[in-house]
């Protein structure tokens, strides 16, 4: 497969919404009308998306004056202003919905991430995102996870090895797996290598393997997670990190963190976050 170039999410969103032009503003807003406006939080949240919102306005009209008032990661209350924009009203209106869509979506991710981070406070466990992101918005959504206090996992298939059960379906034995890992390390020495284990038998088989950085403990009970952590300590192989995944929600994440794993991956951070309510208000 040929290398694929990432698309421009702002251009794609504006093409989708603005298209060849805002027909409403063309007939109802005078071309020389000047507007001063602010994006305002309608509810408490953790803010994310300020930079991309600002760039959206400038992409529509480089002559607009745009100021991002709050950095990503700021805890907001209802009424807080986050972006101020001034200039031609037609331009402000043309960018309004796309800019709001970005901050609503990304702040929702940051806010949900912060709730998960708070739930495991004091355990030392890292909350990881996944590749379960909106197509075309991965970079932005992963930045929102960081704004909420989470940690980014791999960006895509290209920057980390994660061997899952479907990859192992054609691997006949542990020696074949060991050989494949050695080939990766020889060819890509800086790439982290993670193996998915579906049971404690696989954990026991994977732990002694050279060059394995992480073992993904997939859909295991808290009792199994504790047994895996105990086995790692018994073998003196704490160099291998444990990542837990599956069945993770706000009601279960603390118990999972208390098992002694190093990280927990949570697909919900990006695939189930609820948008935060923001609005754009014209001033005066």
Order of alpha helices (4+ residues) and beta strands (2+ residues): alpha-alpha-beta-beta-alpha-beta-beta-beta-alpha-beta-alpha-beta-alpha-alpha-beta-alpha-beta-alpha-beta-alpha-beta-alpha-beta
